[in-house]
Amino acid sequence: MGDEKLKETILNIAKKAKIASKNLVTLSSDTKNNILKRVAQKLRERKEELKRINEKDVNQALIQGHTKAFIDRLTLTDKIIEGMAKGLEDVAALLDPVGEVVKMWKRPNGLWVGRMRIPLGVIAIIYESRPNVTIDAAGLCFKSGNAVILRGGKEALNSNLALGEIFRETLREFNIPEDAVQVIPTPERKLMEYMLELEEYIDLVIPRGGEGLIKFVTEKARMPVIKHYKGVCHVYVDNEANLEMAKIIAINAKCQRPGVCNAMETLLVHKDIAEKFLPDLAEEYKKYGVELRGCPETLKYIPWAKEATEEDWYAEYLDLILAIKVVRSLEEAIEHISKYGSNHTEAIVTENYSKAMKFLKEVDASVVLVNASTRFNDGGELGLGAEIGISTTKIHAYGPMGLEELTTTKFIVFGNGQIRT
């Protein structure tokens, strides 16, 4: 497709989204909820068809030699499809933030001043090859009154288009503009570049992915950007930790689903418990096929581990690979996280309240946990329902972005004839 055709294509998509967004503001909560529940029903009814379409994407990705973790993120299973359907039903069950008055106060002159939640408008979401994001994002944007333009990874194009069409078909059934949900139908990167110039029609762009994608979008976008950056997540096991608890958390954080952004990538262990803790933990990791990369001190206790390089401390593996570093103190652990972390998810395992509070206050991340797995940085797990992603940008939203984070507020004022003097 030539440049002019690409420009025309994305301009039409953006214009239609802007028009549709005006209609969404007028919808009742019941209408939005019924649409979400109907989409969920269709996902279940068409799961075999969706899996067949997804299989084309998966087979092509296998031919291209993508990693097991990549294939895991790309694949639509019965469990993933049910999760998407249940996620929509969960969103339907949440209170509608649109129109909510979140604060009200009276001025000395008798004016009542408040703030009301309103949609952001049109949101463009750029993400990698996880088809479930298509439904999660569309559902959240729709419930919060926003039109959405979805640009997934090229490897998932067939799956994304099929999922998007189910949503659009349902909107048509309810006489709602189908262009409230649009999946970009072509994988050309140039089209994405043109989209980022359309600040007149697109109010916000959310990139979810690796460093290259985030950098590209941040440099090119003329509209505000909320970054959903990579997850270089740490677990620090303190010398006052319950070691059995620490082992369970360390296994879950790395092995339950290694290909996602809230999986642990680096384990930090206090030197006083390293000799007792690391050999047993390493044997457990062996059972899961985890490749370990350690600092020189770690290699004393796990001789079969590979020596870690400087690059390993920055790495988001998204795979069964783990970097391990022995540290001398809580302060050193915090310094390491400050240098190498990505402001995503950080956890401490300790029985010492003062140390836990120091970690919570000083570690800069969207979610900081005490005695729990990093895998809990998730909208559903934190009670937000589904999420649009995990923001690593502090402005407007930080952490999992649920319905409220997809709205802003405007001032509303009730008077009784007051005039300015």
N, C-alpha and C positions, 0 to 999 in steps of 0.2 A: 504494500500500500504506500503510495507516494506521500510526501510531506503535507501537501495541501489537503489531500483526502483525510489524513490523520488529524489535522487541525480541525477540519469540518466535523469529523466524527466525534471528537471529544467536546467540541463546542456545543454540538447538538445535545449530547448527553448532559452536559452541565446546565444548559438552558432548561431542559426538561426537568431536571432535578430541582432547580430553583422554583419553577412553577409549581411542581408537586409539593414542595415544602410549605407553600402558603396554604395548601389544602389541609395538610396534616394538623396544623394548629387548631383547626375547627373540629377535629374528631373527638368523640366522647371516649372515655376510658373503656366503656363496655364494647364499643366497636373495635377498638384496638385490641382488646383482649380476645374477642371472638376471632379476629383474624389470626392472631398468634396461635390460638388453639387449633384452628383449621389447618394452618401450615404444619403444625406438629402432627396432626392426624394424617395428612398427606405424606409426610416423611415416612411414617410407619407403613402406610399402604404401598408405597413405592420403593421400599428399601431394596428389593431385589433388582429393580431397574436401576436404581442409583449405584448399587454395587457393580453392576455390569458396566455402566458408564465409567465408574471410577477405575475399574480393572484396566481399561484402555490407558489411562494416565499412569497407573502403576507399572504396567508392562513396558511402556515407553521409558519410564524412569529406570527400570531394571536394565534395559538395553543400554541406557546412557551411563550405567555404572554408578548410580547414586548409592550412598551408604544405607545400611540397615536402619539407622535412626531416621534418615530422610524418608525412607519407604514407610516407616511406622507413622510418621506425621502425615503422609500423603494418603494412607489407606483408610477407606471407609468400611468399617466392620459393623456388624449388627449392634455391637455395644456403642460404637461412636454415633451411629444414626439414632439409636435410642437416647443417647446423651443429648444430642441436638434437639430432639423432640421434647424431652423432659426439660431441657434448658428453656425452651420457648414457653412451656407451661409454667415454669417457675417465674419467668419474667411477667407473664400474664397475671400471676397471683400477687405480684408486687404492687405497692401503691404507685399510682401515676404521679410523677413529680410535676408535670406540666400544670401550671395554674396554682400550685401550692404557694401560699403566703408563708414565708419562713420566718418573718420577723415583723413586728408592728410596734410603733412607739408614738407617744403623743408629744407634740411640741408645745411650748408655752403659749403660742397664739391659737391653740386649739386644733391645728392640723394633725391628722393622723398619717404617719408615714410608714410605709412597709416595703418589703421586697417580695416579688413574685417570681417563681421559677418559669422560665421560657426556654424553648428549644434554641439550639445554636444556629440551626438553618440547614445548610448542606454540608455533609461531612464526607470527605474522600478518605478511604482507608486502603493503604497499600501494604500487602502482607505476602508472606512466602507461602509455600505449598502445603497449607493445612486447610482442606475444604470445609471443615467444621466452623472455621472462622467466618465463612460466608453467611451461614445461618445465624450464628451467635451475634455477629455485628449487625446484620439486617434487623434481627429481632429487637435488639437494644435501641438501635437508632429509631426504629419505627415507634416503639413504645414511648420513647422520649420526644417524639414529634419531629424528628429530623429525617430529611431525605438522605440517602446514602449512595455513594458511588464506590463500588468495590473493584479493586484491582489486585487479584491474587497472582501467585507465581505461575509462570507459563506451564509448568509441569502439571498443574491441577486445573487447567482451563476447562476441559470437558466436564469435570465434576462441578466446578464453580458455576458454569453456565446452567447446568441441570438444576442445581439447588436454587439458583437465583430465579429460574423460570417458575419453580413451584411457588415461590413467594409472590412473584408478579401475577401469576395466574389467579392466586387467591385474592389479591388486591382487585383484580378485574371483577371477580365474582361479587365483591362487596361494593362495586362502583367507586373504588378509590383509584386515583391515578397510579398506574403501574410503575411509572417512572420515579416513584418514591424509593424504589429499590432497583438499581441498575448494576449489572456486572459488565465491566469493559470486555468486549468480545474479541479483542485482538491482543497478542502478547508484546507488540512492539514497544520497546523502551522509550522511543521518541515520543510516542503518544502520551506516556506518563509525564515527560518533560513539558509537553504543551499543556497538559492538565494543570500543572503546577503554576502556570501563568494566569489562570482564570480566577483571580481573586474577586472579580465582580460577581461570580456565580457560586464559588465554593468558599465557605466560611472557615473551614478548618481541615487540615490534613493530618492524618495519623499514620505514620510509617511504623510497621512492626517487622523487625528483621535484624540483619547483621549490620556491621559497621559501615560497609560500602553503601547499602541502601539508605541508612540514616543520614550519612554525609551527603549523598546525592540529593535527597529530598530537602534537607536543611539549607543547602546552598542554592537550590533552584526555586524553592517555593516563595511565592509572593504573599501567601496567606499564612496565618499562624500555624505552627507545627507543634504537636505534642508527640514527643519521641517515645517509642516503646523499644528501648535498646536491649542489647543482648544481656543474658543473665550469667555473669561470673559470680556465682553464689558460693558463700563460705559457711561452713559450720566450724565453730571453735569449741573444742572440748577442754574445759578448764581443769585445773588440778583438784578442784573441789566438786567435780562432776560425779553423778551416779554413773559408773562406767557401763553397767548393763543397759541403762536408758540411752547412754551415748551411743552404744553399739547399734541399738535398734534404730535410732534416729539417723545415724550415719549410713546404714544400709538402705533405709527407706529413701532418704534424700538423694542418693545416687542411683539406686537400682530400680525403684518402682516404675519410673518412666524416664529414662536418661535423656530422651530426645526433646525435652521441653525446657523452657527458659527458667523455670524455678527449681530445676534439679541442681544439686550441689556439684560444683566443679573443683573446689579446693577444700581440703580438710586441714584445719590447723589444730595441733595437739600440744598441750603444755608439756614441757620437758620432764616434769616430775612424775607424770603417769604414762609417758610414751612407751617405756619398756614393758609395762604391764598391759597396756591397752592395744598397742599396734599389732603385735604378732597374732593375737586372737582375731582381731578385726580383719587382718589381711587374709586369714584362712577363710573367713566368711565371704570376703570379696571374691576369692578364688572360685567359690561355688557358683557365683553369678557371672564369671568370666570377665571380671573387671581388670583392666590393665592399670597398674599403679606406677606413678612417677613421683619420686621423692627427693627431698633435700638430702645432703650427706648424712645428717643425723638420722633421718628416716631409714636410710639404707642399712644402718647398723641393726635395725630391728626387723627389716623386711629385705633380706639380701637379694631376693629375686626381682625386686622392683627396679624399674629403669631410673636413671638419674634425671631429675627434672632440670629443664633449662629455664632461662628468664621468660621465654615465650609461654611456657606452661602456666606461669602464674597469671598471665593475661587471658588464657584460653577459655573459650566457651566450647567445650568438646561436643555437647549434645550427643554423647555416646558413652559406652561403658569404659571410660577412661577417667582416672582421678589423680589429681596432684595432691601430695601430702607434704606439709611442712611442720616441723617441730619448732615451737616458739618458747621463749624464756618467760614470758609474762602476758597478762591480759593486754597491757599497753602495746606490746609488740604485735599481738594479734590485731588490735585495732589499727595500728599503723600499716600493717600489711593489707588489710581490707581497704583502708583509705587510698593506698597506692594502686592496688590492682583490681579492686571491685568496680562494679558498673552501676552502683546505686539501685540495685534490683532487690535482692533478698539476702539477709544475713541472719545467722542464728548462733546462739551461745548455749552450751549445756553446762550448767553449774547449779550447785545447791546454795551458793552464797548470794544472798539478796543484794548486797551492796555492789558486787561485781555485775550482777544481772542489770541493775539500774544504770551503772556506769556504761555498760555495753549499749543499752537502749538509748541513752542520751547522746553518746559520742559517735556511734556508728551512723553514717549517712546512707540510708537506703530506704526504698519505698515501703518495705515491710521489714521489721526487725523482730525476731522471735526469741523467746527464752524457753528452753527445754521442749522444743517442737521442731518438726521437720520443715525445711524450706519449701516443701511441696504445698504448704498451706497458703502460699501467696497466690491466691486464686479467688476470683469474685464469688463463686459459689460457696467455697469453703469459709469465706469470711462473712457470708450472709448477705451479699449484694445481689444474688442471682447470677445470671451469666455476666460475662464481662466483655468489653470491647478489646481488652488487652491490659497490660500492666505498664503504666506510665512511669518513665524514669525522668520526666520533666517536672520540676516543682511548680511551675506556673500553671494555675488553674486546677491541675489534678496531679496526684502523686500516688502511685500504687494502682491496684485494680480499678478500672474505670467501669462503674455500673451506671444505672440510670441517672442518678443525680449529677454525676460527673459529665454527663452529656447535655446538661442544661446550664444556663447562666441565670442571672437574676436582673430584673428591672425594678426601678423604684415605682411605687404606686402611692398616690397621695389623695386623701379624702378631706375635703374642706367644707366649710359652711359659709361661703361668701368671703373668705379672707382675701385681702389684696396686699401687695408689697408696699411698704411705706418707707 
